[in-house]
Amino acid sequence: MAVVQFENPDTGATIELTDPELGELVIDDETGVEYEVVSVEPPRLEAAPQEAEDWGE
């Protein structure tokens, strides 16, 4: 198991993930904000895209 350290793009805090995968969604325990793994090497997170409401269209 590989533990990878990511930097929270908003606060600069460290978020550790075990065996992260591209596209994985992560919730920061401190802020409750959801992030997406956009790169594993180098490790990088971005704010997760917000899902639009489905009105059955």
Beta strands, then each sheet from edge to edge (+ up, - down):
strand 1: 3-7
strand 2: 14-18
strand 3: 25-27
strand 4: 34-39
strand 5: 44-47
sheet 1: 1+ 2-
sheet 2: 3+ 4- 5+
end
